[in-house]
Amino acid sequence: MQYRALGRSGINVSLLSLGTGGASHFGQKTGVDDAGRKLLVRTALDLGVNLFDTSEQYGRSEEMLGLALEGVPRDRYLLATKWSYRPGGELAQPEALVSCVERSLGLLKTDVIDVMQFHGILPKDYDAVVERYVPAMQSLRDQGKVRLIGFTEMMVQDPKHTVPVRALKEHPEVWDMVMLKYGILNQWAAKEALPLAEKHGAGVLNMAPVRLTLTRLDEQKALFERWRDEGTVDVSGLDEQDPFGWLLHDGVDSVIDAGYRFAAMNSGISSVITGTSNVEHLKANARSLEAATLPDADYERLLKLFADSAAPN
Ligand SMILES: NC(=O)c1ccc[n+]([C@@H]2O[C@H](COP(=O)([O-])OP(=O)(O)OC[C@H]3O[C@@H](n4cnc5c(N)ncnc54)[C@H](OP(=O)(O)O)[C@@H]3O)[C@@H](O)[C@H]2O)c1
């Protein structure tokens, strides 16, 4: 496993980390039981993974992660979780953040959360988050309950990363880390958000790097058809029936493999989060991140083809 600096924090994070949300929700949506989750987590640790990402919004994931990690020395892993500041659509009271952190500490069976994130900041809410909630979060950090402060973006509502860009331009001292989406079909972050994060020493967790489109040929075909009709991305040189077949050579054995490798190739990325709940997939993804590179010509071609692409999923 490779490790990278989590921004200016002084913490090294594994290039692959494990998420407990997404389509699988830590196996809650894919029929994995507690024993299977424990195996997944222990396999991740054996592979060198040292960061686990969760949220109060991921069903019972926090509690299940706490259970799966029981007995593992606390200094072997980092815990990242999130608070939703808009439960039911309304802005919450700042006190709700304090209760959320207390609850998360209990469920995760720990006395400190390494990375506490505002979950999915919408562009219209950025000012409210900074004014209403950041002071409460900083106070939790001063009390030693939280180590690093960050936020995640909403990739569908904010595919061009206006929130990360604003945050890193206006309040770089507040944000220790940012979670955003960067991948073969989501390269927009390379324009401004990732360079800003590097400049200010903010760690970047790359979420959902393959998710829907790169895991399903039918989704790839539909997206390419749409691009061809709209004329937004020039895909004329690609085979519409197998748009990424040309990537599979020299050890790259699937589009998913290529997707995870690409997700780590920008130096602004600290760690790539996989949301798999399948042990064999986890091992395959660790191999992708061990390589973390694509043949130069293919990488250059992907950068050229999809530089302006911000596909939501
Ligand atoms: N706004 C936010 O805060 C936000 C949004 C999205 C995600 N996240 C975080 O990022 C994490 C990752 O998101 P994600 O789950 O969407 O990420 P992802 O890793 O891009 O996608 C996971 C999907 O890909 C499949 N997959 C993964 N590896 C595979 C392989 N080797 N072969 C075949 N299929 C594979 C998984 O199915 P299997 O389970 O069958 O492998 C699952 O359906 C989440 O768990 C969460 O922690 C945060």
Ligand as a Chemical Component Dictionary entry (heavy atoms), coordinates in Angstrom:
data_LIG
# 
_chem_comp.id                   LIG 
_chem_comp.type                 NON-POLYMER 
_chem_comp.pdbx_formal_charge   0 
_chem_comp.three_letter_code    LIG 
# 
loop_
_chem_comp_atom.comp_id 
_chem_comp_atom.atom_id 
_chem_comp_atom.alt_atom_id 
_chem_comp_atom.type_symbol 
_chem_comp_atom.charge 
_chem_comp_atom.model_Cartn_x 
_chem_comp_atom.model_Cartn_y 
_chem_comp_atom.model_Cartn_z 
_chem_comp_atom.pdbx_ordinal 
LIG N1  N1  N 0  -21.314 13.382 -0.483 1  
LIG C1  C1  C 0  -20.699 12.438 0.208  2  
LIG O1  O1  O 0  -20.390 12.652 1.346  3  
LIG C2  C2  C 0  -20.344 11.121 -0.430 4  
LIG C3  C3  C 0  -20.938 10.751 -1.648 5  
LIG C4  C4  C 0  -20.553 9.541  -2.209 6  
LIG C5  C5  C 0  -19.625 8.721  -1.579 7  
LIG N2  N2  N 1  -19.074 9.098  -0.392 8  
LIG C6  C6  C 0  -18.081 8.232  0.303  9  
LIG O2  O2  O 0  -17.284 7.586  -0.678 10 
LIG C7  C7  C 0  -17.419 6.166  -0.521 11 
LIG C8  C8  C 0  -17.308 5.488  -1.853 12 
LIG O3  O3  O 0  -18.443 5.835  -2.669 13 
LIG P1  P1  P 0  -19.061 4.776  -3.685 14 
LIG O4  O4  O 0  -19.447 3.564  -2.942 15 
LIG O5  O5  O -1 -20.060 5.440  -4.537 16 
LIG O6  O6  O 0  -17.709 4.490  -4.496 17 
LIG P2  P2  P 0  -17.171 3.570  -5.635 18 
LIG O7  O7  O 0  -16.116 2.764  -4.998 19 
LIG O8  O8  O 0  -16.846 4.456  -6.784 20 
LIG O9  O9  O 0  -18.377 2.651  -6.126 21 
LIG C9  C9  C 0  -18.782 1.526  -5.434 22 
LIG C10 C10 C 0  -19.597 0.678  -6.395 23 
LIG O10 O10 O 0  -18.691 0.082  -7.321 24 
LIG C11 C11 C 0  -18.735 -1.345 -7.190 25 
LIG N3  N3  N 0  -17.357 -1.849 -7.219 26 
LIG C12 C12 C 0  -16.290 -1.382 -6.511 27 
LIG N4  N4  N 0  -15.188 -2.098 -6.790 28 
LIG C13 C13 C 0  -15.550 -3.042 -7.684 29 
LIG C14 C14 C 0  -14.835 -4.076 -8.358 30 
LIG N5  N5  N 0  -13.530 -4.277 -8.172 31 
LIG N6  N6  N 0  -15.537 -4.871 -9.221 32 
LIG C15 C15 C 0  -16.856 -4.673 -9.427 33 
LIG N7  N7  N 0  -17.589 -3.696 -8.835 34 
LIG C16 C16 C 0  -16.943 -2.885 -7.958 35 
LIG C17 C17 C 0  -19.372 -1.634 -5.827 36 
LIG O11 O11 O 0  -20.063 -2.854 -5.854 37 
LIG P3  P3  P 0  -19.600 -4.065 -4.856 38 
LIG O12 O12 O 0  -20.014 -3.659 -3.487 39 
LIG O13 O13 O 0  -20.295 -5.245 -5.424 40 
LIG O14 O14 O 0  -18.104 -4.180 -5.016 41 
LIG C18 C18 C 0  -20.323 -0.438 -5.668 42 
LIG O15 O15 O 0  -21.539 -0.671 -6.338 43 
LIG C19 C19 C 0  -18.755 5.965  0.189  44 
LIG O16 O16 O 0  -18.801 4.704  0.844  45 
LIG C20 C20 C 0  -18.735 7.115  1.148  46 
LIG O17 O17 O 0  -17.897 6.788  2.229  47 
LIG C21 C21 C 0  -19.398 10.281 0.189  48 
# 
loop_
_chem_comp_bond.comp_id 
_chem_comp_bond.atom_id_1 
_chem_comp_bond.atom_id_2 
_chem_comp_bond.value_order 
_chem_comp_bond.pdbx_ordinal 
LIG N1  C1  SING 1  
LIG C1  O1  DOUB 2  
LIG C1  C2  SING 3  
LIG C2  C3  SING 4  
LIG C2  C21 DOUB 5  
LIG C3  C4  DOUB 6  
LIG C4  C5  SING 7  
LIG C5  N2  DOUB 8  
LIG N2  C6  SING 9  
LIG N2  C21 SING 10 
LIG C6  O2  SING 11 
LIG C6  C20 SING 12 
LIG O2  C7  SING 13 
LIG C7  C8  SING 14 
LIG C7  C19 SING 15 
LIG C8  O3  SING 16 
LIG O3  P1  SING 17 
LIG P1  O4  DOUB 18 
LIG P1  O5  SING 19 
LIG P1  O6  SING 20 
LIG O6  P2  SING 21 
LIG P2  O7  DOUB 22 
LIG P2  O8  SING 23 
LIG P2  O9  SING 24 
LIG O9  C9  SING 25 
LIG C9  C10 SING 26 
LIG C10 O10 SING 27 
LIG C10 C18 SING 28 
LIG O10 C11 SING 29 
LIG C11 N3  SING 30 
LIG C11 C17 SING 31 
LIG N3  C12 SING 32 
LIG N3  C16 SING 33 
LIG C12 N4  DOUB 34 
LIG N4  C13 SING 35 
LIG C13 C14 SING 36 
LIG C13 C16 DOUB 37 
LIG C14 N5  SING 38 
LIG C14 N6  DOUB 39 
LIG N6  C15 SING 40 
LIG C15 N7  DOUB 41 
LIG N7  C16 SING 42 
LIG C17 O11 SING 43 
LIG C17 C18 SING 44 
LIG O11 P3  SING 45 
LIG P3  O12 DOUB 46 
LIG P3  O13 SING 47 
LIG P3  O14 SING 48 
LIG C18 O15 SING 49 
LIG C19 O16 SING 50 
LIG C19 C20 SING 51 
LIG C20 O17 SING 52 
# 
